[in-house]
């Protein structure tokens, strides 16, 4: 999958593919359905993470953990599909800011007790 960076900004995105309507109507299109699925998966993984962490029964914990893993995988597949079709854009960060954040959090590791 090749990423293309727009000349006008620091966005990383693929060109849009597929036939989206020129004017947004109340009807849902492919992008709307996939975006809705991705939003639902994000909500489910947040909720399932809490449920898995707090499950007191071992079998229930195992089953819910498997559902959580599968939901994360579904989220990733939907994200990849949206990015591939140019429906999900990312912002590129300046290397200096990345280096600064890395340095900041690297210094925290010296504070760990182990």
Secondary structure by P-SEA (a helix, b strand, c coil): cbbbbbcccccccccccccccccccccccaaaaaaaaaaaaaaaaaaaaaaaaacccaaaaaaaaaaaaaaaaaaaaaaaaaaaaccbbbbbbbaaaaaaaaaaaaaacccccc
